[in-house]
Amino acid sequence: MHRRFIVPGALGAATLMLAIPASAAAHSPGAPGIGDPYYPAYGNGGYDVSHYDLRLKYQPDTDRLEGTATILARTTEDLSRFDLDFLLDVGEVRVNGAKASFTTSGEQELEITPAKPLDKDTPLTVIVRYSGVPSSKQAFGFTSWHRTPDGGIAANEPEAAAWWFPSNDHPLDKATYDVSVQVPDGTQAISNGTLQSTSSRLGWTHWNWRSAQPQATYLATLAIGRFDLTTGTTEGGIPVVNAYSEDLGPNDGAARASVERTGEVADWLSGYFGPYPYDALGGYVPNTDTGFALETQTRPFYSPRQFANGSNVSVVVHELAHQWYGDLVSLRGWKDIWINEGFARYAQWLWSEHEGEGTAQELADYTYASYPADDPFWTVKPGDPGPENQFDTAVYDRGALAVQALRNEIGDDAFFTVLKGWPAKYAHGNASVADFQRYAEEVSGKPLAALFDTWLFQPSKPDAAAARAQSLAKPSGTPAQPRSWRKIAATNDVHDHGH
Ligand SMILES: [Zn+2]
């Protein structure tokens, strides 16, 4: 859906070689993309970020954001220049203390040329001073900044960072964050992690948030508006901060009845996935009319529309499941989205079972039978859906069918060992669908290439024999309809399911 064009990096390098002294000829520009096949311009090459320090000031009336980003990184190549991904207007850039020249190219590339070339494997401190109106910016035909009556929100997938801070915008480069936001007194600023402190002076309140564990750029979030905050602690001892817009109207009760169960749900999920991986937890519900939810790290974003039919704990289960499957272990490339969505949907099925609303197997049988063989649903390959189908229902539902098929193939003991072992094996890193298959084969001792191919990589409905082999279809007759079938139908609606 969000297409990007390829920048001819080799040509750029050749041109630059002529313009620089021979002594620096070994230094060349970092690539304008990190190498994602779906999105060639996402992220950048030549360096690795360890920390973002963001000092921001936001005016809700005008949607004006000013900021200074201090980025701590390390070079991974000899660099004559390098890129950040960013959309707002840049006033000054400093690299290792010295003013650097900069220009913009492509849809969101900020090209930075330091005063001196940078040697490989050396520390890099980049300071970017900037300002702008995020809601006025688009890239690749979309915006990830959602203006609200009392502020704005940065939340989207696969990209949201460029609307509020410069970054190496791809999950392959995770970092820690300190986010400090000045807003007028009486307004709140919500972000990820722990609220270290708030303080007020001269009519402005400073909100200081810290993400002490590595976080992908698209999982960083910012929400400014008038929020009511609730705090608590999970049974496991994790501090919880939730935030609700003061303007949720008739959805307010259902939103709270769902998101206030965050601690309970995280504790329940840890029984399947292992200990909750972060030192902070929560959720927030701004007064936006967007239809999706997002697994922003430690503090998912929920849209009020998800609570229009009453409480919806299932969406909370989905977004919190991503804290392990998506956030702790992130995809290697965006084609690996099944690792995120197949498992987050499957967690919803496990929750249904927990709530007595149909077992995972019943929901799998029902889902399998719901789509006839000629339904376009089966043409989407969850293991490599293409950018245009990255968030198609099939990635979620057929993705979860694949998880149930795996469970039936390797048995519950091996399956639940895999479910819990995977987040630990790749904690704070990245992994691919192929890595998952290898790991499941390792744990179960079974070859699984045929199973993965059938359920994730064929553009057609696995036949009844294949499905029966994995117990996904009743031998004959109509599939059992779990009591929650109406709810399942609803989760297929684009306005009801989360990313
Ligand atoms: Zn999701």
Boltz pocket constraint, residues with backbone or C-beta under 6 A from the ligand:
constraints:
  - pocket:
      binder: B
      contacts: [[A, 318], [A, 322], [A, 340], [A, 341], [A, 344], [A, 498], [A, 499]]
      max_distance: 6.0
